[in-house]
């Protein structure tokens, strides 16, 4: 195993291979064939050999975002640690007997087919083009992990042809495994900065209002918060009463603004909760009227409501509406304000810390079924717009309300004070509307779980409200 490449006859060795020759031989290495090249690339050739695959992958990643997007070069540069470490590991395995530039050029294009397949598979995953079995965590990683394994195999086989000894090869393999493992872990982190990000300002119509972050804005938000909390009505006498908290953290879609208003009004009018509903919304038009929908404000709102309600007898209805992610985080945007995505664990911690016993929690978001287990208690009713593996529907720019919010809250709960009855009546309606709308990734399959402790409380509440 030397740089002279004994597998090649002398007449096949080229002094100055063309650029296309480098690509062809690299692609041969991707399918475990011996590269028929023994020279080193010129500096200009090496630059193009590295640059072209990078641009191809960036192009495919751009397609993951529907609509305008912005490029963040810093995020791309942050990923080059893997390239630098790979180059160092390769140099350590080859030095001093072989040409590092030759190996790096060939290995770069040996990885191209597998990198393009991984990027294409990720694109299909994010755009919802995959069949249902491949959208699950196990299904996705079965395919994606196989592609990673194929890339690693081609990389190790190429090094086996280039390394001067088996000892050097033995050092290369664990180094590549470690780099790959760290890279996969980094890619799975939800909070990492992405190279391509939606450009919400560009996708909005020119007349669409935009949040301006100024000192006056922050001071006004403090005043808005104080007015909202001070405006909470005193608790009426009687057994159990409804308190409401509506949370709409996605500023870029007006449907969530409309839905939050609808739910807040419904709770006030149908559940006798006037003056006892807090509405947290991210939208440029509500900055001077409503508190921002952030995880910190949600915790503060829970605390404020808990301080005014009877935490052992009253019922808190918490309604959250936004886009949902496969890792069960609730999406949040309010550009240029940075808003963390909300997790079910944060909601559970806030409710537990406040000591609120009886909870009705509704989540209108994709994959929201994943919220049920973290939030479930004997004294909770939890409704979700989808199960843990499906998207919900009706959260686009043209939607008046989400399918879940419209059917359960805007329609069925105007006929009944029973959350269970309203949910049961709404599910077939949602199914038919998804069929009529052409939803092609499976029924959203809304979920409900009712703790035995809260059922009699809600039955008594419904009976009292029915009698009014």
ZINOR-V324531 format. One line per field, one symbol per residue. phi: phi as a letter, one per 30 degrees, with the letter a starting at -180 (. if undefined). psi: psi as a letter, one per 40 degrees, with the letter a starting at -180 (. if undefined). Layout:
phi->???
psi->???
This chain:
phi->.bddhddcdedddcdbddedddddddddddcidddcabdcddedddddedddddddddddddddcdjdbcccdddddddddddddddddddddcdcdbdddddddddddddeedddddddddddddcicddeedddeddddddddddddddddddddddddcddaddddddddddddddddddddddddddddcdcbecddddddedddbdcdbdddddddddddddddddddddddkdbbccbbcbbccddbdeddddddddddedddcchcdibbcbcbcaddcecbbddcbeddddddddddddccddccdcccccbbadbcdciccdbbaedddbddccdddddddddddiddcbcbbbcadhdedddddcdbdcbcbbbdaddbbdcbjccddddbdedddddcdcdddcbccddddddddedddeddddddidccjddiebbbbdddceddddddddddddd
psi->gieegeehideehidgiiddddddddddddfeihhfheaiiiddddddddddddddddddddedhhaiiihgddddddeeddddddddddddddiedihdddddddddededddddddddddddddefeiiddeeiddddddddddddddddddddddddedieiddddddddddddddddddddddehdeihidhihgdddeiidehiihhhiddddddddddddddddehiihiiaciihiihhhgegdeheddddddddddddddddfffhefhhhhhhhdeedediiigiddddddddddddeeiheedihhhhhhhaiiieefihihifhehhhiiiiddddddddddefhdhhhhhhgiifedeedddehidfihhhieiaeeiiaiffidehdiidddddddecdeediehddddddddddddddddddefhefihdgiiihhiddedddddddddddde.
